[in-house]
Amino acid sequence: MKGLLRWIGLVLFAALALQLFFVGRIAAMAVLDPESTTFQRSEAWSQLRERGGLRWRQQWVPYARISDHLKRAVIASEDDSFANHDGVDWNAIEKAWERNALAEARAAQQQSRAPDRPVRAPKIRGGSTITQQLAKNLLLSGERTLLRKGQEFVLTLALEQWLSKQRILEIYLNNVEWGEGVFGAEAAAQHYFRKSASQLAPAEAARLAVMLPAPKRFEKTPGSAYLAGRTRTILGRMASAELP
């Protein structure tokens, strides 16, 4: 019994130490720019393993040198309540859950009607805010488990507690993936439009924003009808997007 209690105590101590480590890193980001994220290190390792070399573009730029058009476009596309929520948008999560449940029900119905025909798995939509995405990419793995989601929630609250909304958006825009080996707003602006992130026009900003859910895929299909239509939608929403 004592051995079991000692083991439980060690596990709890390790969990607490990990949380303190994460909080310490987040608090330091109030004044220090993160050199890399967990997601970026994973991508770099994948490139080295598969290609034997590293194709990488990233250049940090301060918040003031990122076009307001891009800030508005990303907020309109990814998290339209960013300036007002506390890190988690419960309404967006509820809507995403309802859409996913409906998609799964339709897939099950199609399978029951034609049991011998393969049915495409329903697309799972998330309701993650910009802060939640940053928490996951900064410090966590990409696995989909309840434990990882719980840790993401804790880190999201820590980010909102220790960093301003502007700082959260600044770190996000400087580290988010925009293509194969393309990270951050400056690298994306140079890669796709041969200009600085501060010079992006509204339509260019909207085009970059709509790539974020699947940047590697959209990088290969720049002329797709979906991208064009979604870009027009985001352009129409940008004026009402509230900046922090």
Helices and strands as residue ranges (DSSP letters): H 2-28, H 38-51, G 63-65, H 68-78, H 90-113, H 130-139, H 146-162, H 165-175, E 177-179, E 182-183, H 185-193, G 197-199, H 202-211, H 215-220, H 225-238
